Amino acid sequence: NAINLETNLLDVPEDFWEDDRFEPEYKQSMKYLDVDNRIAIIDKRLAVLKDLHSILMDAANNVHASVLEWIIIILIVVEM
């Protein structure tokens, strides 16, 4: 989804608005190269990476919070 929303890979280039002689070849090559499906695959892979990044960030934040809690506990014990 992100690739499709942020780029215009699936749109016909603006050059064809002025001179559309090669537009059929362009569309045929897009179909031959299966660009739609390739972008869909990239979108799915990016979604997996986004989820993995979120999981890793949560884990890193939990470790950091745990370290801070131990530091506070140690400071309280030392102060007594």
Order of alpha helices (4+ residues) and beta strands (2+ residues): alpha-alpha-alpha-alpha
